[in-house]
């Protein structure tokens, strides 16, 4: 169930990142879930950055 939800979320974000509405110059901040890190959003951030956007994907360490 959790994996399906994550896949759906990532697929949705990839659609947003590749849509014409993701205009160059926008700033995006992606926050990972409880068991993840900033690298979870690497592919999505790369898509946005290739279009001239800025993407931040911090890792929230020390949560446990």
N, CA and C of each residue as an Amber inpcrd file, in Angstrom:
protein
   192
   0.8250000  -1.1970000   0.0000000   0.0000000   0.0000000   0.0000000
   0.8660000   1.2560000   0.0000000   1.8840000   1.2810000   0.8650000
   2.7520000   2.4430000   0.9620000   3.5280000   2.6480000  -0.3380000
   4.0260000   1.5570000  -0.9200000   4.7870000   1.6490000  -2.1700000
   3.9020000   2.1790000  -3.2970000   2.6520000   1.7450000  -3.3380000
   1.7270000   2.2070000  -4.3730000   1.4680000   3.7090000  -4.2310000
   1.3080000   4.1610000  -3.0090000   1.0830000   5.5780000  -2.7530000
   2.2920000   6.4060000  -3.1830000   3.4850000   5.9270000  -2.8550000
   4.7040000   6.6420000  -3.2280000   4.8460000   6.6930000  -4.7440000
   4.6050000   5.5780000  -5.4210000   4.6950000   5.5510000  -6.8890000
   3.6980000   6.5130000  -7.5190000   2.5070000   6.5630000  -6.9840000
   1.4940000   7.4830000  -7.4940000   1.9160000   8.9240000  -7.3010000
   2.4570000   9.2290000  -6.1390000   2.9090000  10.5830000  -5.8540000
   4.0540000  10.9950000  -6.7770000   5.0230000  10.1260000  -6.9580000
   6.1610000  10.4370000  -7.8340000   5.6940000  10.6050000  -9.2790000
   4.8210000   9.7380000  -9.7370000   4.3090000   9.8570000 -11.0970000
   3.5690000  11.1770000 -11.2860000   2.8080000  11.5810000 -10.2990000
   2.0810000  12.8520000 -10.3720000   3.0430000  14.0260000 -10.4350000
   4.0810000  13.9760000  -9.6290000   5.0620000  15.0610000  -9.6380000
   5.8470000  15.1060000 -10.9390000   6.1230000  13.9470000 -11.5270000
   6.7990000  13.9380000 -12.8260000   5.9230000  14.5650000 -13.8930000
   4.6300000  14.3350000 -13.8280000   3.7230000  14.9730000 -14.7780000
   3.7250000  16.4820000 -14.6080000   3.7520000  16.9320000 -13.3640000
   3.8140000  18.3720000 -13.0960000   5.1190000  18.9430000 -13.6210000
   6.2110000  18.2230000 -13.3800000   7.5320000  18.7160000 -13.7780000
   7.6830000  18.8120000 -15.2830000   6.9710000  17.9710000 -16.0270000
   7.1170000  17.9720000 -17.4800000   5.9940000  18.7360000 -18.1740000
   5.0930000  19.3160000 -17.4230000   3.9880000  20.0490000 -18.0280000
   4.4100000  21.4750000 -18.3790000   3.7020000  22.0990000 -19.3060000
   4.0230000  23.4890000 -19.6600000   3.8370000  24.4540000 -18.4990000
   3.0780000  24.0630000 -17.4800000   2.8410000  24.9560000 -16.3370000
   4.0660000  25.0840000 -15.4420000   5.0170000  24.1510000 -15.5670000
   6.2510000  24.2520000 -14.7810000   7.1630000  25.2500000 -15.4910000
   6.9070000  26.5060000 -15.2670000   7.6050000  27.5670000 -15.9710000
   9.0140000  27.7510000 -15.4390000   9.9010000  28.1860000 -16.3160000
  11.2770000  28.4530000 -15.9080000  11.2910000  29.5630000 -14.8640000
  12.1090000  29.3880000 -13.8680000  12.2400000  30.3990000 -12.8350000
  11.4210000  30.1330000 -11.5890000  10.6020000  29.0910000 -11.5800000
   9.8450000  28.7390000 -10.3790000  10.7770000  28.0800000  -9.3680000
  10.4190000  28.1680000  -8.1040000  11.1790000  27.5200000  -7.0420000
  10.3090000  26.4460000  -6.4040000  10.8840000  25.2620000  -6.2470000
  10.1810000  24.1130000  -5.6930000  10.9340000  23.6100000  -4.4760000
  10.2050000  23.1840000  -3.4360000  10.8010000  22.5810000  -2.2480000
  10.1190000  21.2360000  -2.0270000  10.9230000  20.1720000  -1.9840000
  10.4040000  18.8310000  -1.7850000  10.8710000  18.3080000  -0.4370000
   9.9380000  17.8050000   0.3470000  10.2500000  17.2750000   1.6740000
   9.9150000  15.7870000   1.6710000  10.8780000  14.9850000   2.0850000
  10.7150000  13.5330000   2.0870000   9.8080000  13.0820000   3.2160000
   9.4290000  11.8180000   3.1450000   8.6030000  11.2190000   4.1890000
   9.4380000  10.7710000   5.3710000   8.8250000  10.0430000   6.2780000
   9.4580000   9.6490000   7.5330000  10.6680000   8.7370000   7.3440000
  10.6640000   7.9220000   6.3370000  11.7590000   6.9540000   6.1440000
  12.5950000   7.2800000   4.9220000  12.6630000   8.5340000   4.5450000
  13.3800000   8.8870000   3.3290000  14.4280000   9.9430000   3.5480000
  14.8570000  10.5050000   2.4460000  15.8530000  11.5680000   2.4700000
  15.6780000  12.4540000   1.2530000  16.4860000  13.4710000   1.1570000
  16.4000000  14.3940000   0.0360000  16.6180000  13.7290000  -1.3100000
  17.3710000  12.6320000  -1.3150000  17.6370000  11.9370000  -2.5760000
  16.3780000  11.2970000  -3.1660000  15.3240000  11.1560000  -2.3720000
  14.0650000  10.6100000  -2.8780000  13.5180000  11.4460000  -4.0330000
  13.8390000  12.7120000  -4.0440000  13.2960000  13.6350000  -5.0420000
  14.2870000  13.9850000  -6.1500000  15.3750000  13.2200000  -6.2440000
  16.4470000  13.5390000  -7.1950000  15.9510000  13.6160000  -8.6370000
  15.1790000  12.6340000  -9.0890000  14.7090000  12.6120000 -10.4800000
  13.7360000  13.7480000 -10.7660000  12.8500000  14.0050000  -9.8380000
  11.8800000  15.0880000 -10.0220000  12.6040000  16.4300000 -10.0750000
  13.5560000  16.6250000  -9.1620000  14.3170000  17.8760000  -9.1360000
  15.1150000  18.0530000 -10.4230000  15.6850000  16.9830000 -10.9470000
  16.4550000  17.0680000 -12.1880000  15.5790000  17.5030000 -13.3540000
  14.3630000  16.9860000 -13.4170000  13.4270000  17.3830000 -14.4800000
  13.1040000  18.8670000 -14.3870000  12.8350000  19.3380000 -13.1860000
  12.5090000  20.7470000 -13.0000000  13.6990000  21.6480000 -13.3000000
  14.8790000  21.2490000 -12.8270000  16.0760000  22.0550000 -13.0410000
  16.4670000  22.1150000 -14.5120000  16.1720000  21.0590000 -15.2730000
  16.4740000  21.0670000 -16.7070000  15.6310000  22.0870000 -17.4560000
  14.5350000  22.5130000 -16.8410000  13.6590000  23.5270000 -17.4330000
  13.9130000  24.9190000 -16.8640000  14.9920000  25.0520000 -16.0840000
  15.3620000  26.3580000 -15.5530000  14.7650000  26.7090000 -14.2080000
  14.1830000  25.7410000 -13.5460000  13.6200000  25.9620000 -12.2150000
  14.6810000  25.7250000 -11.1510000  14.3710000  26.1040000  -9.9370000
  15.2250000  25.8320000  -8.7870000  14.4750000  24.8320000  -7.9150000
  15.1570000  23.7420000  -7.5280000  14.5240000  22.7130000  -6.7000000
  15.3900000  22.4510000  -5.4800000  14.7940000  22.5530000  -4.3170000
  15.4630000  22.2440000  -3.0590000  14.8950000  20.9350000  -2.5300000
  15.7630000  20.0540000  -2.0790000  15.3300000  18.7760000  -1.5130000
  16.1750000  18.4620000  -0.2880000  15.9070000  19.1550000   0.8110000
  16.7100000  18.9620000   2.0250000  16.4790000  17.5990000   2.6630000
  17.4860000  17.1080000   3.3280000  17.3590000  15.8810000   4.1270000
  17.1920000  16.3070000   5.5830000  16.1200000  15.8620000   6.1980000
  15.8340000  16.2040000   7.5810000  16.4210000  15.1260000   8.4700000
  17.6460000  15.3150000   8.8890000  18.3340000  14.2910000   9.6660000
  18.0050000  14.4270000  11.1600000  18.2840000  13.3820000  11.8880000
  18.0740000  13.3940000  13.3350000  16.6290000  13.2160000  13.7380000
  15.8580000  12.5600000  12.9140000  14.4410000  12.3660000  13.2460000
  14.2060000  10.9830000  13.8380000  14.8090000  10.6670000  14.8980000
  14.5350000   9.3440000  15.4060000  15.1700000   8.9990000  16.6260000
